[in-house]
Amino acid sequence: MAQLPVKTSFPEKFNYFLWWLATADRKLLLRSGTDQGRFSIIGMTVLATWLFATVAWTSFFLISFDSVSAAVLLGIFMGFIILCIDRAMIKGIRPSENKRIIPLLIRSLLAIMIGTFMAQPAVLYLFRKEVGLQILIDNESRKATKNQLTEAFYSKEKTALENEKKRFQQSLDEKYSALEKARQDFIAETDGSGGSRKPGIKAIALAKKATYEKLDEEYKRLDASIRMKTDSIDLALLSIVQKINAENETFSKSLNEGFLIRITALNNLVENNAALKYRYYLIIAILVLIELMPVLSKSFLSGGSYEQQWQAMQDADTALALANITREKELKEYHNNKIQEDALRSADEFFSIKEKTGKKQMEEVISGWKDQSQDVLWRKIKTGFTGRQEY
């Protein structure tokens, strides 16, 4: 009668999943009942870190990307990478390493670096309202700084135009002063309050009137000329103001609430708020501890019969692999020796047959030596009946 397959319940499947997260051998762990709970706990810490990393990276990409689907997919991908790193770190922790501080410090340092970075998006989410307000303050400061830099960039050109306008106005003012003086002299001459003190239109008064009228005409011409120049300068100054406003507006539009902007705002917020500072570092420490949980749990919960069985199996596999390598080496040496013996035996048989058949052929060659010189005959024998050495 065929045996029906045993159905695996959900709790058992979930335990198998936790053991996989803890990098445990399920078949070996099923024989170590006392260690199953320990590895389930380690698996839970890895699962918590995996979920936290996925959420943290998704939050980070949501800040950096406009596409929600892309941010979620990238968050899942980065969470998977963190899972692989955590499994690699806890897989390398052995009970014998508990007495060695350097491997644990290296893994802890790596976990701290990863945890510190992953903690940033979480902290930004927790303090999102305060960070948003700080971003507004920082952006206003950036706008003011940008405006100062832009003003400084155009200040030389702007100052030159303003000085030129002042010179024109000063020249016009001087001309107006001379005109006003001529007008006062003419009035004083006509009413007898000044000059020759003879009221009425006399020769002197007429001369002063002519001087006044001439200066008035010169002033009007100068005023019209300077007005054209100052209007041109005003247009140039207005153009500079428009350029400054355009650059400031472009800069204002380029301001955003990206990840680095948020991090900068968070740092400014922490520096300027003593009440927030300690809570910020406490949250960072807690979030970093989440990333450290797999390493710490594996270090604290290592040992037990499972580890001893695993070490025994590893030692047995190592011994078997070395034995197989030794046997393979011996087999290859035996094979090479047999090939050498076969080659020597074949060479002996070859020379034995050659000795029997070559004697008669050599006699036939020597029988005709009278028609050839001895040197030629020797070369034939040497090339026809002897072999070459191998190099």
C-alpha positions as MATLAB code, in Angstrom:
seq = 'MAQLPVKTSFPEKFNYFLWWLATADRKLLLRSGTDQGRFSIIGMTVLATWLFATVAWTSFFLISFDSVSAAVLLGIFMGFIILCIDRAMIKGIRPSENKRIIPLLIRSLLAIMIGTFMAQPAVLYLFRKEVGLQILIDNESRKATKNQLTEAFYSKEKTALENEKKRFQQSLDEKYSALEKARQDFIAETDGSGGSRKPGIKAIALAKKATYEKLDEEYKRLDASIRMKTDSIDLALLSIVQKINAENETFSKSLNEGFLIRITALNNLVENNAALKYRYYLIIAILVLIELMPVLSKSFLSGGSYEQQWQAMQDADTALALANITREKELKEYHNNKIQEDALRSADEFFSIKEKTGKKQMEEVISGWKDQSQDVLWRKIKTGFTGRQEY';
ca = [
       0.000    0.000    0.000;
       1.461    3.341   -1.087;
       2.206    5.810    1.676;
       0.349    9.084    1.362;
       2.534   12.236    1.273;
       2.573   14.209    4.480;
       1.161   17.689    4.083;
       3.245   20.512    5.500;
       1.293   23.061    7.532;
       1.781   26.794    7.166;
       3.641   27.211   10.508;
       6.115   24.550    9.433;
       6.599   26.197    6.031;
       7.111   29.546    7.743;
       9.680   27.956   10.061;
      11.474   26.484    7.052;
      11.545   29.985    5.537;
      12.974   31.448    8.746;
      15.646   28.754    8.805;
      16.550   29.610    5.224;
      16.874   33.260    6.225;
      19.141   32.154    9.087;
      21.272   30.166    6.557;
      20.582   26.891    8.388;
      20.540   23.430    6.773;
      16.920   22.264    7.146;
      17.691   18.532    6.988;
      20.398   18.867    9.613;
      18.306   21.184   11.773;
      15.358   18.755   11.784;
      17.622   16.361   13.671;
      18.465   19.070   16.231;
      15.176   19.859   17.910;
      16.680   22.092   20.592;
      18.261   24.412   18.001;
      15.166   24.979   15.863;
      13.801   27.762   18.040;
      17.169   29.515   18.125;
      17.446   29.595   14.337;
      13.812   30.694   14.032;
      14.690   33.715   16.186;
      17.729   34.476   14.023;
      15.525   34.170   10.945;
      13.009   36.596   12.441;
      15.740   39.207   12.955;
      16.866   38.786    9.360;
      13.249   39.076    8.180;
      12.734   42.270   10.215;
      15.931   43.791    8.825;
      14.936   42.801    5.279;
      11.502   44.430    5.596;
      12.966   47.538    7.221;
      15.594   47.865    4.486;
      12.949   47.502    1.777;
      10.743   50.186    3.329;
      13.701   52.516    3.987;
      15.068   52.243    0.459;
      11.599   52.643   -1.024;
      11.172   55.856    0.987;
      14.559   57.038   -0.261;
      13.663   56.399   -3.905;
      10.239   58.005   -3.468;
      12.088   61.202   -2.555;
      14.457   60.887   -5.521;
      12.044   59.657   -8.239;
       8.664   60.822   -9.470;
       7.574   57.309  -10.467;
       6.088   55.379   -7.557;
       6.379   52.019   -9.321;
      10.066   52.599  -10.089;
      10.709   53.608   -6.469;
       8.947   50.485   -5.155;
      10.818   48.151   -7.523;
      14.165   49.729   -6.681;
      13.312   49.561   -2.978;
      12.553   45.845   -3.256;
      15.774   45.292   -5.195;
      17.925   47.143   -2.629;
      16.141   45.325    0.191;
      17.088   42.044   -1.480;
      20.722   43.163   -1.653;
      20.685   43.964    2.074;
      19.150   40.524    2.693;
      21.997   38.877    0.757;
      24.587   40.872    2.717;
      22.996   39.939    6.049;
      22.817   36.255    5.146;
      26.441   36.327    4.014;
      27.532   37.952    7.294;
      25.671   35.563    9.579;
      26.666   32.549    7.468;
      30.302   33.311    8.159;
      29.851   33.486   11.941;
      31.010   30.266   13.582;
      31.003   29.323   17.285;
      34.810   29.385   17.261;
      34.704   33.071   16.295;
      32.925   34.106   19.479;
      36.294   34.303   21.183;
      37.749   36.394   18.358;
      36.732   40.035   18.455;
      38.094   41.140   15.048;
      35.622   39.206   12.799;
      32.712   40.421   14.933;
      33.978   44.014   14.816;
      34.313   43.896   11.023;
      30.782   42.594   10.568;
      29.445   45.071   13.137;
      31.187   47.979   11.383;
      29.653   46.963    8.051;
      26.229   46.631    9.660;
      26.585   50.058   11.320;
      27.455   51.746    8.015;
      24.499   50.144    6.253;
      22.171   50.842    9.167;
      23.213   54.496    9.457;
      22.399   55.147    5.816;
      19.112   53.248    5.970;
      18.112   55.198    9.072;
      18.129   58.529    7.216;
      14.911   57.993    5.193;
      13.137   56.699    8.291;
      14.162   59.733   10.353;
      13.129   62.053    7.514;
       9.704   60.430    7.514;
       9.311   60.735   11.294;
      10.224   64.441   11.260;
       8.718   65.249    7.856;
       6.690   68.268    9.112;
       9.624   69.858   10.930;
      11.939   69.120    8.006;
       9.444   70.698    5.569;
       9.385   73.904    7.629;
      13.179   73.941    7.861;
      13.419   73.515    4.073;
      11.368   76.710    3.622;
      13.745   78.584    5.939;
      16.824   77.166    4.218;
      15.454   77.985    0.768;
      14.848   81.599    1.779;
      18.427   81.764    2.981;
      19.606   80.262   -0.299;
      17.562   82.823   -2.235;
      19.103   85.677   -0.245;
      22.594   84.308   -0.811;
      21.912   83.855   -4.512;
      20.565   87.408   -4.749;
      23.695   88.779   -3.078;
      25.939   86.852   -5.450;
      23.955   88.017   -8.486;
      23.994   91.635   -7.276;
      27.745   91.381   -6.730;
      28.212   89.953  -10.235;
      26.431   92.911  -11.886;
      27.550   95.526   -9.333;
      30.539   96.748  -11.373;
      28.471   97.362  -14.498;
      25.620   98.840  -12.479;
      27.921  101.187  -10.536;
      29.564  102.416  -13.737;
      26.179  103.294  -15.256;
      24.990  105.008  -12.069;
      28.225  107.057  -11.837;
      27.872  108.095  -15.454;
      24.295  109.198  -14.791;
      25.477  111.179  -11.751;
      28.106  112.935  -13.871;
      25.481  113.933  -16.426;
      23.169  115.187  -13.679;
      26.021  117.083  -12.031;
      26.885  118.741  -15.343;
      23.226  119.701  -15.801;
      23.028  121.014  -12.241;
      26.110  123.162  -12.791;
      24.574  124.542  -15.961;
      21.337  125.232  -14.127;
      23.234  127.021  -11.340;
      24.887  129.311  -13.901;
      21.482  129.916  -15.525;
      19.860  130.687  -12.174;
      22.667  133.122  -11.301;
      22.234  134.910  -14.660;
      18.473  135.131  -14.064;
      18.963  136.591  -10.586;
      21.493  139.120  -11.921;
      19.048  140.210  -14.645;
      16.174  140.603  -12.150;
      18.373  142.532   -9.710;
      19.481  144.869  -12.473;
      15.948  145.598  -13.636;
      14.489  146.293  -10.191;
      17.544  148.215   -8.960;
      18.313  145.798   -6.120;
      21.700  144.921   -7.539;
      24.239  145.599  -10.237;
      24.267  149.329  -11.202;
      21.221  149.898   -8.871;
      19.405  151.813  -11.633;
      15.961  150.354  -12.143;
      14.581  149.916  -15.612;
      15.724  148.348  -18.838;
      19.054  149.918  -19.494;
      22.029  148.797  -21.546;
      23.479  146.781  -18.668;
      20.139  145.099  -18.023;
      19.783  144.242  -21.700;
      23.271  142.723  -21.713;
      22.448  140.597  -18.666;
      19.160  139.583  -20.286;
      21.043  138.437  -23.386;
      23.449  136.420  -21.212;
      20.527  134.849  -19.352;
      18.691  133.955  -22.568;
      21.866  132.456  -24.036;
      22.436  130.332  -20.933;
      18.766  129.316  -21.002;
      19.090  128.060  -24.574;
      22.306  126.190  -23.703;
      20.612  124.655  -20.669;
      17.648  123.465  -22.716;
      19.908  121.885  -25.325;
      22.060  120.263  -22.630;
      18.968  119.084  -20.765;
      17.581  117.451  -23.915;
      20.932  115.781  -24.676;
      21.459  114.544  -21.121;
      17.849  113.353  -20.895;
      18.441  111.094  -23.912;
      21.632  109.720  -22.349;
      20.068  109.201  -18.912;
      17.073  107.470  -20.506;
      19.512  105.081  -22.199;
      21.268  104.531  -18.880;
      17.930  103.921  -17.150;
      17.090  101.300  -19.774;
      20.469   99.626  -19.187;
      19.890   99.676  -15.410;
      16.409   98.280  -15.894;
      17.856   95.500  -18.071;
      20.311   94.611  -15.286;
      17.494   94.512  -12.747;
      15.478   92.274  -15.065;
      18.476   89.945  -15.498;
      18.937   89.764  -11.723;
      15.241   89.062  -11.194;
      15.230   86.432  -13.970;
      18.244   84.628  -12.507;
      16.761   84.744   -9.021;
      13.452   83.413  -10.337;
      15.213   80.606  -12.230;
      17.148   79.736   -9.073;
      13.930   79.762   -7.013;
      12.267   77.383   -9.460;
      15.263   75.043   -9.308;
      14.933   74.674   -5.540;
      13.481   71.288   -4.639;
      12.923   68.954   -1.723;
      15.283   66.173   -2.798;
      17.094   63.794   -0.491;
      20.202   65.943    0.017;
      18.063   69.046    0.610;
      16.075   67.150    3.228;
      19.223   65.794    4.873;
      20.705   69.302    5.009;
      17.479   70.640    6.515;
      17.478   67.802    9.052;
      21.070   68.576   10.070;
      20.245   72.280   10.461;
      17.168   71.361   12.438;
      19.154   69.118   14.770;
      21.877   71.735   15.278;
      19.387   74.454   16.148;
      17.093   72.355   18.328;
      18.590   70.863   21.479;
      15.387   69.000   22.367;
      15.393   67.246   19.024;
      19.096   66.457   18.995;
      19.071   63.730   21.657;
      15.914   62.116   20.292;
      17.402   62.177   16.816;
      20.528   60.305   17.908;
      18.429   57.888   19.950;
      16.285   57.062   16.901;
      19.434   56.641   14.781;
      20.857   54.225   17.367;
      17.631   52.195   17.447;
      17.443   51.989   13.651;
      21.113   51.015   13.399;
      20.445   48.327   16.002;
      17.830   46.863   13.640;
      20.557   46.296   11.055;
      22.864   44.887   13.737;
      20.229   42.402   14.984;
      21.128   39.520   12.621;
      24.842   39.745   13.460;
      24.237   40.117   17.189;
      21.602   37.379   17.346;
      23.813   34.921   15.442;
      26.791   35.797   17.668;
      24.839   35.464   20.916;
      22.787   32.418   19.893;
      25.545   30.394   18.196;
      26.424   26.937   19.417;
      24.374   23.866   20.203;
      24.200   20.420   18.642;
      23.435   21.830   15.201;
      26.723   23.708   15.053;
      28.613   20.634   16.249;
      26.927   18.441   13.634;
      27.531   21.041   10.957;
      31.218   21.272   11.910;
      31.495   17.465   11.926;
      29.898   17.253    8.485;
      32.223   19.971    7.194;
      35.258   18.157    8.608;
      34.033   14.887    7.085;
      33.459   16.517    3.713;
      36.907   18.093    3.880;
      38.554   14.788    4.790;
      36.642   12.981    2.025;
      37.583   15.617   -0.533;
      41.256   15.359    0.440;
      41.086   11.561    0.272;
      39.502   11.719   -3.176;
      42.225   14.094   -4.347;
      44.887   11.694   -3.019;
      43.249    8.707   -4.741;
      42.950   10.629   -7.991;
      46.617   11.560   -7.780;
      47.633    7.932   -7.134;
      45.471    6.740  -10.054;
      47.067    9.262  -12.409;
      50.555    8.262  -11.272;
      49.714    4.564  -11.783;
      48.295    5.326  -15.243;
      51.401    7.302  -16.237;
      53.703    4.549  -14.995;
      51.813    1.938  -17.022;
      52.006    4.115  -20.124;
      55.774    4.434  -19.607;
      56.191    0.679  -19.181;
      54.127    0.037  -22.320;
      56.206    2.523  -24.281;
      59.478    0.858  -23.153;
      58.181   -2.591  -24.039;
      57.080   -1.400  -27.491;
      60.494    0.180  -28.057;
      62.282   -3.077  -27.132;
      60.110   -5.079  -29.511;
      60.662   -2.529  -32.273;
      64.453   -2.683  -31.996;
      64.377   -6.492  -31.746;
      62.458   -6.811  -35.030;
      64.584   -4.089  -36.611;
      67.767   -5.965  -35.670;
      66.583   -9.127  -37.435;
      65.361   -7.528  -40.638;
      67.905   -4.733  -40.827;
      70.916   -7.055  -40.934;
      69.921   -8.576  -44.250;
      69.070   -5.211  -45.796;
      72.399   -3.774  -44.646;
      74.272   -6.638  -46.347;
      72.463   -5.873  -49.576;
      73.458   -2.209  -49.355;
      77.094   -3.008  -48.512;
      77.350   -5.470  -51.401;
      77.301   -2.540  -53.797;
      79.875   -0.400  -51.988;
      82.448   -0.822  -54.725;
      80.457    1.573  -56.887;
      80.244    4.202  -54.110;
      82.658    5.949  -51.787;
      82.850    4.892  -48.187;
      81.500    8.250  -46.956;
      78.435    8.018  -49.153;
      77.842    4.434  -48.051;
      78.103    5.436  -44.390;
      75.610    8.253  -44.819;
      73.109    5.823  -46.354;
      73.549    3.364  -43.512;
      73.273    6.138  -40.914;
      70.110    7.628  -42.407;
      68.475    4.389  -43.430;
      69.181    2.036  -40.529;
      69.559    4.272  -37.456;
      66.949    6.514  -35.869;
      67.203   10.067  -34.549;
      67.373   10.921  -30.884;
      64.332   12.695  -29.342;
      64.765   16.232  -28.049;
];
